[in-house]
Amino acid sequence: MADNIMSKAATMEIPINSNGDTGNLTEDDSLEQDLQQVMVSGPNLNETSIVSGGYGGPAGGIIPTSSIKDIRMKSRGVNLPNNNASASRLAHHTNQHPGSLNHNTNSTEEVSRGVAVEKLDSVKKWGINTYKCTKQMFSEKFGRGSRTVDLELEAQIDVLRDTKSKYENILRLATALITHFQSMVQTQQALGDTFTDLSQKSPELQDEFGYNAETQKLLCKNGEALLGAINFFVSSINTLVNKTMEDTLMTIRHYENARLEFDAYRSDLEELSLGPRDAAAMVRIEMAQQEYHTHREKYERLRSDVSIKLKFLEENKVKVMHKQLLLFHNAISAYFAGNQQQLEQTLIQFNVKLKPPGSDKPSWLEEQ
């Protein structure tokens, strides 16, 4: 039935006058009903086209079915969406509800204002604390203020600072010894090479030059072993002084700052306690008591930390220096006694590994 209807539609001609109006159809109403039935029950025309005209008509007569669908929807009284109208409604909605944009702007301003207030409070607290601590420091220096003193702990701190100063002197002297001794070893190496070259070029003195060349080479070898031992000694002392002791001294500096803050707020509380007792003064006294207890807890905590670190530092110092002083003594004694075997055993005993010759020189790639 569909084929019969389509064959009739294909052969039907639609006359068009000069104004573009269609003329009267000569077919009966049954053809129109059949076409409507095909459009309703036929295949999906969204992806197809209808060709106007008869067989062999021009290609320009293809009409997209989407336009036909729009015409059918309008003929049935269905309003199609308009993109321009949607955009205008969105703009109208935005104009009627500007509060959403203003709300986001106000939220950003509130956050920025909150951050600024926090920074201002932090600077204010820092300024008050600095003022109180500076006042306390000058009062102590001029003898007008009192300070909290732990005599036993202060004595241990003084001993540590004196010990660190003396160990730094040992470190400087040992480093200077390495520099001078390394220069001597290099000189011995050059002298041994010269003796070896002369022993080959002077047949009449070949034996004498050869003996001296072997002696210098042996001294150079033992000197490199001694340099390895002294370098190990210096490295261990450097770690003890500049890392272990320095870490303890850093804690001591924090403790001293906490002590100064504690005394500053303690003096402030004492001054307020001697003043009037009105309502405003009582509020200030209560706040001062809170600050006093806070800084007292911090001071006591850091004092305990300093005591523990001083104890462990003393134990570590004795252990490290016992090993390093024994290494230094045995290596120096074996070298100047000419006991090569004892020197090598000393290095093995203390796990001292010698660097291969020329390892300190940069590679050709690093020199580029």
Secondary structure by P-SEA (a helix, b strand, c coil): caaaaaaaaaabbbbbccccccccccccaaaaaaaaaaaacccccccbbbbcccccccccccccaaaaaaaaaaaaccccccaaaaaaaaaaaaaacaaaaaaaaaaaaaaaaaaaaaaaaaaaaaaaaaaaaaaaaaaaaaccbbbbbaaaaaaaaaaaaaaaaaaaaaaaaaaaaaaaaaaaaaaaaaaaaaaaaaaaacccaaaaaaaaaaaaaaaaaaaaaaaaaaaaaaaaaaaacccaaaaaaaaaaaaaaaaaaaaaaaaaaaaaaaccccaaaaaaaaaaaaaaaaaaaaaaaaaaaaaaaaaaaaaaaaaaaaaaaaaaaaaaaaaaaccaaaaaaaaaaacccccccccccccccccc
